[in-house]
Amino acid sequence: MEQTLGQREASDAVSDAGWRFLLGTIRTSVPVRSLAEGAAIAASAVAVCGDHADQHLRADVRPERVVLTLQSLDHAAVTTRDVALAHRISGVVREAGSRTEPEIGAEAPRSVQLLEIAIDALDIAAIRPFWKAVLGYADEVGADGPVDPLVDPVGQGPAIWFQQMDQARSERNRIHFDVCVPHDEAPRRIEAALAAGGRMVSADRAPAFWVLADVEGNEACVTTWQGRDG
């Protein structure tokens, strides 16, 4: 029977197979040498998922890599079935002479990641319909309340979530990026951002997130799944 998994449970179940847990999904990358090879890898992943492919698997096929994401669309979460499918996919990828990997390390262009945009608001319910309409976005499964996040219905754009303000603020930006990276990628990403002229605003909530800023004070958060239990 399919069961929803907690963050640590999902992460531990797939890390050794080259997948990483990111924002309610598990994700991996497969290096390829051509678009044709990438399409073949994606087709193998679909085949091994069988009847579960449409409700669990998403594939982004490029000439240099295939990024594979697993999540139960019915639950908007990682389930035991997603974990089983991840291991099956890793098996067929190995048989094809390649590997599933999170692309962590100096040689990789960047690790697998997910991007969210956070909008600070005094009245979230009042602004949420505007952003839903102007972006052509939709409610996430099971999250259709007046202050819930918004998602791209075709899965191409970043999710939008709303952060409650208690009073108006003019001294800082009110829209910032949340860059969700694998937990074992965060230190390297933060070090690179600081070396590129950024500064640490706050690490009070690490390892859930670190708040960084550029030299003009525009903020971004590097986030992981860790430190969020409870």
N, C-alpha and C positions, 0 to 999 in steps of 0.2 A: 504494500500500500504506500502511495506517495505521501511523504511527510515533509513539511517545511523545516529547514535547518536554521540554526542560529549562526551568527557571523563567524565565530571561531570554529564551530563544527564544520561549516562549509569550507572555510579556508584550509583547515587542516586536512580535509578529505581530498583536496585536489592539488595542493601545492607541489607535492612530489611529482605530479604528472605534468608540471609546467603551466598550470592555470593559477589565476589569482582572483580573489574575491574583491569585487568593486561594486558598491552601491546596490546591493541586492542582486548582483549577477556574478557569474564566474566567466573569466575571459582569458583567451590565450592568442598567440600569434604563431603562424607557421611560415617560415621563410620559403619563398619560391623563386624560380628563375625566369618566369614568364607568366603572362596572363592565362595562357592555356593550361600551364601547370597549376596555377592557382584555382582555376575553374574545376580542374580534375580533383584537387584536394577538397574543395567545397562540395563537389558532387559525392565524394566518398563519405564525407561527414554526414551529408543528408541521408545517404543510403544506410549508414550504420545506425542512424537515429530512427529509421523506419517511420512508422505512423506517428511518432512523437515529434518529428522534425518541425512541423509547422507551429506547434505550440511551445516549443522550447528553444530552437536553434535560430540564430541570426548569423549571417556571414557577410563580411566586407572583403571583396576580392580585388586585389591590386596586383600589378605586375611583379612587385617585389615581396608581397606578403599577403596572407589571408588572416584576417582577424575574426575569430570565432567567439560568439557570446552565447551562453546558456542561461535561461531563466524560465520558470514556469509562468506563462502569460496569465494563466487562470489565478495564480496566487501572487503575482508580482514579487516573487521571491525565489531563492534557490531551494530546490527540493532534493530529496534522495534520488529522484529520477534524473535530475540534472547532473548529479555527481556520477551516477552510473553511465550516463551518456558521455560525459567528459572523458572517462577512462576508456570507453569504447572508441571514441574519436582519436584519442592519443594512440591507441593500438593500431588503427588503420593508417594513421599518419606515419608511424614507425615502419609499418610494412611497405609504405610508399618510399621509404628512404629519407624521410624528413623528421621533424620533431615539433612538438608543441612547446612553446616557451613564452615567458612574460616579457622578453626583450629588456631585461635589466642588465645594466653594465655599460662600460664606457664605449664598447664597440657598437651598441645598438643606437639607432636614431633617437629613440625614446622608448620608454616602457609602455605596455598597455595602460590605458588610463580612461577615465570618464570626466567630462567637463559639465559643471553646473553653473548657472548664473543666479546669484542671490540679489534680491531687490529689497532694500529696507523700506518699510512703509509704516505710517501711522494708522492707516485704515486699509488693511490687506483686502478685505471683502470688496472695497470700493474700486481698487485698482486691478484686481485679478481679472475681471471680465475683459478689460482693455487689452491686457497682455495675451490673454487666450485668443481674442479676436484678431489682433494685429499680427500675431505669429502663426495663426492657423493651428494652434495647439489644442490639446485635449486633456481631459482628466485621466490620471493614472488609474488603473484598475483598483477599485476599492478605496479611492481617495478623491472624492468629488465634492468635498466640503468647500465652504467659501474662503478658506485660508489654506487649502491644500496645494501642493506643488502642481505644476503643469508639465506635460511631456509632449514631444513631437510624435504625432501618431504614426509616422513612417520611420521613426527611429534614427533620423539623421542629425537633428539639432540637439543642443544641450538642454537638459531639464532646467526649468525655472522654479525657484522656490522663494518664499517671501519671509523676511526676517522682521519680527515685530519691533518697532521703535516705541519708546515711551515718551519721547519728546523730539521735536524737530531738530535736525542737526545741519548746520551749513558749513562746518569746518572739515568735513570729510566726504569722500565719495559715497553715494548711496546705492551703487550697483557694483558688485565685485564678483570675481571668478572664484569658484571652488574647483580645484584640480584634484580629483580623487586618484591616487596612485597606489600601487601595491605597497603594503606595509614595509617591505624590505627595500623599496625604492625611495621612500620619503627622505632619509638622511642625505642621500646623494643629490636629490632634486633641490632640497633646501640649501645645501652647500653651494650648488651652482648658482642659485638665485642670489645668495649673499655675495658671492664672488663677482656677480655681474652688476653690483652696485645697489642691491636691495638691502633692506634692514629688517631685523626681527622686531615686530610690533608686540607680539605676545606668544608665549609658549605655554600659557597657563592651562590650556585644554589638550595639550599634547598627551598621547599620540593620536587623539581624535582629529585635531587640526592645529596647525601653526598659522598665525596671521603674519604675513609679510607685506612689505610696502616698497614701492619704487622711490626714487629720490624726491618725487613731488608729493608723496603721501598716498598715492593710489594703491589700494589694498588688494591682495589675493590670498586665498587660503590654500595651503597644501593639506589634504585630508586623507585619512585612512579609515579602515573599519575598526581599528583598535581603539580601546578606551571609550566605547559607546554603550557597553552593557549597562542596562538600567538607566 
